[in-house]
Amino acid sequence: MLTLLSFLVVIAVIILVHEAGHFIAARLCGIRVETFSVGFGPSIRSFHWKGTEFILAWIPLGGYVKMAGIVDENFDGESSLTGADDEFMSKNTLQKAFVISAGVIMNMLLAVVIYSGIFAVWGQQVPLDTPTVGPVQVDGPADQAGLQSGDLVTRIDGEAVDSWAEMERLIRVRSGQETELVILREGQELVLPVTPRELLDPELGPVGRIGIQRALERQSIGPIAAAGQGIRMTGQVIQMAWDTLGALLSGRASLREVGGPIFIAQMSGTVARSGLESFLSFIAFISVHIGFMNILPFPVLDGGHLVFIFCEAVLGRPIPTRIKLWINQAGVLLLLLLMVFIMKNDVQRLMDRDSMLPPAPVSEESQDSLP
């Protein structure tokens, strides 16, 4: 039940914010909005306000804002275009582009607000300079040796250690060698033998690693710093989405690795159990990815509409409606096929419980290599 409820909250918030962006931009530009729907399919509840029908529908996999005089995935043809001043096609290029991109802009702003709020309330996580063990990789050399999060490493093979950098250096040169770690745990000194594994570092070449991360501590920050960190974190997630797209297009990653609605639902339940901070971070993470996906230049998506708008600006005349409809219909078909494929992957992934969580907001300095 928690998984279902958390999934509905995640999707509802992201859809509502995205469609609200289109709605607000359309009203600011004087465009008549006929329908504002959260969800697809039959209506659960609906009401009319200032000429717009607001709908909550049964299928929570998207939403739409139906504007007067726009050729879109609803397959409206010439009959929807009357040339009235309050129609989408009667507006100039900049107004059209603003209305179409407003949903994506709102998705990104939502992420900035959430991440900024997280930093403002919970502070930022910064790495400790001391050789204190943070998260331990499951089944890694450190885990197998009995090292635990919170342990303080004091000596390595008899050599005193007083910083994380010093510990990392000593482990790095002991690849494949049994190494004696002296640690302090709850006031008690323990001796643990560990054998670093050899891994290839892009800059250093073969190095020893035992599978631990730096311990982090919380630091309170002011609202301005929190906003800056929120923007930075949103930028990191955008870069992650861009890198993923590049990997898919280049063949370095497979579509089988892409998650869909079932995966999002599964992860929603997982992060909800981890606490409010993780849950809010997940909403921001998904919001960025939904916005990024929508701005791609693909038919039916917001990016596809932007392509039409800029092509018409260059041509100096509207693209024939029938061509837009053909392209949008083809886009809908391709998206449906892609959705079926992704949901098939989701079903197969249900048996895998080791999926990675979205990145938690941390300070830039904490993203160091693992010793």
C-alpha positions as CSV (number, residue, x, y, z in Angstrom):
1,M,0.0,0.0,0.0
2,L,2.8,2.4,0.8
3,T,4.4,1.7,-2.6
4,L,1.2,2.5,-4.4
5,L,0.5,5.7,-2.3
6,S,4.0,7.0,-2.7
7,F,4.0,6.3,-6.4
8,L,0.7,8.3,-6.8
9,V,2.1,11.2,-4.8
10,V,5.3,11.3,-6.9
11,I,3.5,11.1,-10.2
12,A,0.7,13.5,-9.2
13,V,3.1,16.2,-8.0
14,I,5.3,16.0,-11.1
15,I,2.3,15.9,-13.6
16,L,0.5,18.7,-11.8
17,V,3.6,21.0,-11.8
18,H,4.4,20.2,-15.4
19,E,0.8,20.8,-16.7
20,A,0.5,23.9,-14.4
21,G,3.5,25.3,-16.3
22,H,1.7,25.0,-19.6
23,F,-1.5,26.3,-18.1
24,I,0.0,29.4,-16.5
25,A,2.1,30.3,-19.6
26,A,-0.9,29.9,-21.8
27,R,-3.1,32.2,-19.7
28,L,-0.3,34.7,-19.5
29,C,-0.1,34.8,-23.3
30,G,-3.9,35.1,-23.7
31,I,-4.5,31.6,-24.9
32,R,-7.8,29.9,-24.1
33,V,-7.3,26.7,-22.2
34,E,-10.1,24.2,-22.8
35,T,-9.0,21.3,-20.6
36,F,-6.5,20.7,-17.8
37,S,-6.2,17.0,-17.0
38,V,-4.1,15.1,-14.5
39,G,-4.1,11.6,-15.7
40,F,-5.7,10.0,-18.8
41,G,-8.9,8.0,-19.5
42,P,-12.2,8.2,-17.7
43,S,-12.7,11.1,-15.3
44,I,-12.8,10.6,-11.5
45,R,-13.7,14.2,-10.8
46,S,-14.1,17.3,-12.9
47,F,-15.2,20.9,-12.6
48,H,-15.2,24.1,-14.7
49,W,-13.5,27.3,-13.8
50,K,-13.1,30.4,-16.0
51,G,-13.7,28.5,-19.2
52,T,-11.4,25.6,-18.4
53,E,-12.5,22.0,-17.5
54,F,-10.2,20.6,-14.8
55,I,-10.1,16.8,-14.7
56,L,-8.7,14.1,-12.5
57,A,-8.6,10.9,-14.5
58,W,-8.1,7.3,-13.6
59,I,-4.8,6.5,-15.4
60,P,-2.0,8.3,-13.6
61,L,0.6,8.0,-16.3
62,G,0.6,11.6,-17.6
63,G,-1.6,14.5,-18.2
64,Y,-2.4,17.3,-20.7
65,V,-3.4,20.8,-21.2
66,K,-5.7,21.3,-24.2
67,M,-5.3,24.7,-25.6
68,A,-7.5,26.3,-28.3
69,G,-6.1,26.1,-31.8
70,I,-3.2,23.7,-31.4
71,V,-2.5,20.6,-33.4
72,D,-1.2,18.0,-31.0
73,E,-1.6,14.4,-29.8
74,N,-5.4,14.9,-29.6
75,F,-5.3,14.8,-33.4
76,D,-7.3,17.9,-33.9
77,G,-7.3,19.0,-37.5
78,E,-8.2,22.2,-39.4
79,S,-11.5,22.4,-37.6
80,S,-9.8,23.4,-34.4
81,L,-8.2,26.5,-36.1
82,T,-10.4,29.5,-36.5
83,G,-7.9,32.3,-36.4
84,A,-9.2,33.7,-33.1
85,D,-6.9,35.9,-31.0
86,D,-7.1,33.5,-28.1
87,E,-5.8,30.5,-30.1
88,F,-2.3,29.0,-29.9
89,M,-1.6,29.4,-33.6
90,S,-2.5,33.1,-33.4
91,K,0.5,33.9,-31.1
92,N,4.0,34.8,-32.2
93,T,7.0,32.4,-32.1
94,L,8.3,33.5,-28.7
95,Q,4.9,33.1,-27.1
96,K,4.4,29.7,-28.6
97,A,7.9,28.5,-27.5
98,F,7.3,29.9,-24.0
99,V,4.0,28.1,-23.6
100,I,5.4,24.7,-24.9
101,S,8.6,24.8,-22.8
102,A,6.9,26.1,-19.6
103,G,6.1,22.5,-18.4
104,V,9.8,21.5,-18.6
105,I,10.8,24.8,-17.0
106,M,8.4,24.1,-14.1
107,N,9.8,20.5,-13.7
108,M,13.3,22.0,-13.4
109,L,12.2,24.7,-11.0
110,L,10.4,22.1,-8.9
111,A,13.7,20.2,-8.5
112,V,15.6,23.3,-7.6
113,V,13.0,24.2,-4.9
114,I,13.0,20.7,-3.5
115,Y,16.8,20.3,-3.4
116,S,17.1,23.8,-2.0
117,G,14.6,23.0,0.7
118,I,16.4,19.8,1.6
119,F,19.7,21.6,2.0
120,A,18.0,24.4,4.0
121,V,16.3,22.0,6.4
122,W,18.8,19.1,6.7
123,G,22.0,20.9,5.7
124,Q,24.6,19.7,3.4
125,Q,26.7,16.6,3.8
126,V,30.5,17.2,3.7
127,P,33.3,14.6,3.9
128,L,35.3,14.3,7.0
129,D,39.1,14.8,6.7
130,T,39.8,12.1,9.3
131,P,40.2,8.4,8.2
132,T,36.7,7.6,9.3
133,V,34.9,4.8,7.4
134,G,31.6,5.7,5.7
135,P,29.5,3.4,3.7
136,V,31.1,-0.1,3.1
137,Q,30.6,-1.9,-0.2
138,V,28.8,-5.1,0.3
139,D,31.1,-8.1,-0.3
140,G,34.0,-5.9,-0.9
141,P,37.4,-6.5,0.8
142,A,36.6,-4.2,3.7
143,D,33.2,-5.8,4.3
144,Q,34.8,-9.3,4.2
145,A,37.4,-8.1,6.7
146,G,34.7,-6.9,9.1
147,L,35.2,-3.1,8.7
148,Q,32.1,-1.1,9.6
149,S,30.8,2.4,9.0
150,G,32.0,4.7,11.7
151,D,35.3,2.8,12.3
152,L,38.4,5.1,12.6
153,V,41.5,3.8,11.0
154,T,44.6,4.6,13.1
155,R,47.4,2.5,11.6
156,I,48.1,0.6,8.4
157,D,50.8,-2.0,8.5
158,G,52.3,-0.3,11.5
159,E,52.3,3.2,9.9
160,A,50.2,5.9,11.7
161,V,47.3,7.4,9.7
162,D,45.8,10.7,10.6
163,S,43.9,11.7,7.4
164,W,41.8,10.2,4.7
165,A,44.3,11.1,2.0
166,E,47.1,9.3,3.9
167,M,44.9,6.2,4.3
168,E,44.0,6.2,0.6
169,R,47.6,6.5,-0.4
170,L,48.7,3.6,1.8
171,I,45.9,1.3,0.6
172,R,46.5,2.3,-3.1
173,V,50.0,0.9,-3.2
174,R,49.1,-2.4,-1.5
175,S,47.0,-4.0,-4.2
176,G,46.8,-7.8,-3.7
177,Q,48.8,-7.7,-0.5
178,E,47.3,-8.6,2.9
179,T,47.3,-5.4,4.9
180,E,46.9,-5.0,8.6
181,L,44.4,-2.2,9.6
182,V,44.3,-1.0,13.2
183,I,40.9,0.6,13.9
184,L,39.1,2.3,16.8
185,R,35.5,1.2,17.3
186,E,33.5,2.5,20.2
187,G,36.6,3.1,22.2
188,Q,38.0,-0.4,21.5
189,E,41.1,-1.0,19.3
190,L,40.8,-3.9,16.8
191,V,43.2,-5.3,14.3
192,L,41.7,-6.4,10.9
193,P,43.6,-8.0,8.0
194,V,42.3,-6.9,4.6
195,T,43.6,-7.5,1.0
196,P,43.0,-4.6,-1.4
197,R,41.7,-5.5,-4.8
198,E,43.4,-4.2,-7.9
199,L,41.3,-1.8,-9.9
200,L,42.2,0.3,-12.9
201,D,42.0,4.0,-12.2
202,P,41.7,6.2,-15.4
203,E,44.5,8.5,-14.1
204,L,46.6,6.4,-11.7
205,G,46.5,3.1,-13.5
206,P,46.2,-0.1,-11.4
207,V,45.5,0.7,-7.7
208,G,44.4,-1.0,-4.5
209,R,40.8,-0.5,-3.3
210,I,39.0,-2.0,-0.4
211,G,35.5,-0.7,-1.0
212,I,34.8,2.1,1.4
213,Q,33.6,5.7,1.1
214,R,34.4,8.7,3.1
215,A,32.2,9.4,6.1
216,L,30.0,12.5,5.8
217,E,28.8,14.9,8.4
218,R,25.9,17.4,8.3
219,Q,26.5,21.1,8.2
220,S,23.8,23.7,8.5
221,I,23.8,26.3,5.7
222,G,21.9,29.5,5.1
223,P,19.1,30.0,2.6
224,I,21.3,31.6,-0.1
225,A,23.8,28.8,0.1
226,A,21.0,26.2,0.1
227,A,19.6,27.7,-3.1
228,G,23.0,27.6,-4.7
229,Q,23.4,23.9,-3.7
230,G,19.8,23.2,-5.0
231,I,20.7,24.7,-8.4
232,R,24.0,22.7,-8.4
233,M,22.3,19.5,-7.6
234,T,19.6,20.0,-10.3
235,G,22.4,20.6,-12.8
236,Q,24.1,17.4,-11.7
237,V,20.9,15.4,-12.4
238,I,20.4,17.1,-15.8
239,Q,24.0,16.1,-16.6
240,M,23.3,12.6,-15.5
241,A,20.2,12.5,-17.8
242,W,22.3,13.9,-20.7
243,D,25.0,11.3,-20.1
244,T,22.5,8.5,-20.1
245,L,21.0,9.7,-23.4
246,G,24.5,9.8,-24.9
247,A,25.2,6.3,-23.7
248,L,21.9,5.0,-25.2
249,L,22.5,6.7,-28.5
250,S,26.1,5.5,-28.7
251,G,25.3,1.9,-27.7
252,R,27.3,2.1,-24.4
253,A,24.0,1.4,-22.6
254,S,20.9,-0.6,-23.5
255,L,17.2,0.4,-23.4
256,R,16.8,-2.6,-21.2
257,E,18.4,-0.5,-18.4
258,V,15.8,2.2,-18.7
259,G,13.1,2.2,-16.0
260,G,9.4,2.9,-16.5
261,P,6.3,3.3,-14.4
262,I,6.6,0.0,-12.5
263,F,10.3,0.8,-11.7
264,I,9.3,4.3,-10.5
265,A,6.6,2.8,-8.3
266,Q,9.0,0.2,-6.9
267,M,11.6,2.9,-6.1
268,S,8.9,5.2,-4.7
269,G,8.1,2.7,-2.0
270,T,11.7,2.1,-1.3
271,V,12.6,5.8,-0.8
272,A,9.4,6.5,1.1
273,R,10.6,3.9,3.7
274,S,13.9,5.6,3.9
275,G,12.5,8.9,5.2
276,L,11.1,12.2,4.0
277,E,14.5,13.5,2.8
278,S,15.0,10.6,0.5
279,F,11.4,10.7,-0.8
280,L,11.6,14.4,-1.6
281,S,15.0,13.9,-3.3
282,F,13.4,11.2,-5.4
283,I,10.6,13.5,-6.5
284,A,13.1,16.1,-7.6
285,F,15.2,13.4,-9.4
286,I,12.2,12.1,-11.4
287,S,11.0,15.6,-12.1
288,V,14.3,16.5,-13.8
289,H,14.2,13.3,-15.9
290,I,10.6,13.8,-16.9
291,G,11.4,17.4,-17.9
292,F,14.5,16.3,-19.8
293,M,12.6,13.6,-21.6
294,N,9.8,16.0,-22.6
295,I,12.2,18.5,-24.2
296,L,13.7,15.9,-26.6
297,P,12.9,16.8,-30.2
298,F,10.5,13.8,-30.7
299,P,7.0,14.0,-32.1
300,V,4.2,14.5,-29.5
301,L,6.7,15.5,-26.8
302,D,7.1,19.2,-25.9
303,G,10.5,19.2,-27.8
304,G,8.6,17.9,-30.9
305,H,6.2,20.9,-30.7
306,L,9.2,23.2,-30.4
307,V,10.6,21.8,-33.6
308,F,7.4,22.6,-35.4
309,I,7.4,26.1,-34.0
310,F,11.0,26.9,-35.0
311,C,10.5,25.3,-38.5
312,E,7.5,27.5,-39.1
313,A,9.5,30.6,-37.9
314,V,12.2,29.7,-40.5
315,L,9.8,28.9,-43.3
316,G,7.7,32.0,-42.5
317,R,4.4,30.0,-42.8
318,P,2.6,27.3,-40.9
319,I,3.4,23.6,-41.6
320,P,0.3,22.0,-43.2
321,T,-1.9,20.5,-40.5
322,R,-2.1,17.1,-42.1
323,I,1.7,16.8,-42.0
324,K,1.7,17.6,-38.3
325,L,-1.0,15.1,-37.6
326,W,0.8,12.3,-39.5
327,I,4.0,13.0,-37.6
328,N,2.2,13.2,-34.3
329,Q,0.3,9.9,-35.0
330,A,3.6,8.2,-35.8
331,G,5.1,9.6,-32.7
332,V,2.3,8.3,-30.5
333,L,2.7,4.8,-32.1
334,L,6.4,4.8,-31.4
335,L,6.0,6.0,-27.9
336,L,3.4,3.3,-27.2
337,L,5.8,0.6,-28.5
338,L,8.6,2.1,-26.4
339,M,6.4,2.1,-23.3
340,V,5.4,-1.6,-23.9
341,F,9.1,-2.5,-24.2
342,I,10.1,-0.5,-21.1
343,M,7.2,-2.0,-19.0
344,K,8.4,-5.4,-20.1
345,N,11.8,-4.5,-18.7
346,D,10.2,-3.3,-15.5
347,V,8.5,-6.6,-14.9
348,Q,11.7,-8.5,-15.4
349,R,13.5,-6.0,-13.0
350,L,10.9,-6.7,-10.3
351,M,13.0,-9.6,-9.2
352,D,16.1,-7.5,-8.9
353,R,16.3,-5.7,-5.5
354,D,19.7,-4.2,-6.0
355,S,18.6,-1.2,-8.2
356,M,20.4,2.0,-7.4
357,L,18.7,4.8,-5.6
358,P,18.8,8.3,-7.0
359,P,21.7,10.4,-5.7
360,A,21.1,12.1,-2.3
361,P,22.0,15.8,-2.1
362,V,25.6,16.0,-0.9
363,S,28.4,18.6,-1.2
364,E,30.6,18.6,-4.2
365,E,33.6,17.8,-2.2
366,S,32.2,14.4,-1.1
367,Q,32.3,12.8,-4.5
368,D,35.8,11.4,-4.0
369,S,37.2,8.1,-5.3
370,L,36.8,5.0,-3.2
371,P,39.9,3.6,-1.4
